[in-house]
């Protein structure tokens, strides 16, 4: 599961701090998969996983 969290976090990092090409690529991926990511993270957040909670909150705050 940590691997999946890392993939989502990497996309968020690239969206927030990457080069313009990385931002464009990650934006596209996040737009397509944001709802799926959030629904997959929800059980982890509910179980008290702090890493998942931080990533979930970052996803919620995205202005895509």
VENZI-V40796 format. One line per field, one symbol per residue. ss: DSSP state (H for helix, E for strand, L for the rest). phi: phi as a letter, one per 20 degrees, with the letter a starting at -180 (. if undefined). psi: psi as a letter, one per 30 degrees, with the letter a starting at -180 (. if undefined). Layout:
# VENZI-V40796
ss->???
phi->???
psi->???
This chain:
# VENZI-V40796
ss->LHHHHHHHHHHHHHHHHLLHHHHHHHHHHHHHHHHHHHHHHHHHHHLLLHHHHHHHHHHHLLLL
phi->.gfffffffffffffecefgffffffffffffdgffgffffgffffenfffffffgffffefde
psi->eeeeeeeeeeeeeeeegaleeeeeeeeeeeeegeeeeeeefeeeeffgjeeeeeeeeeeefki.
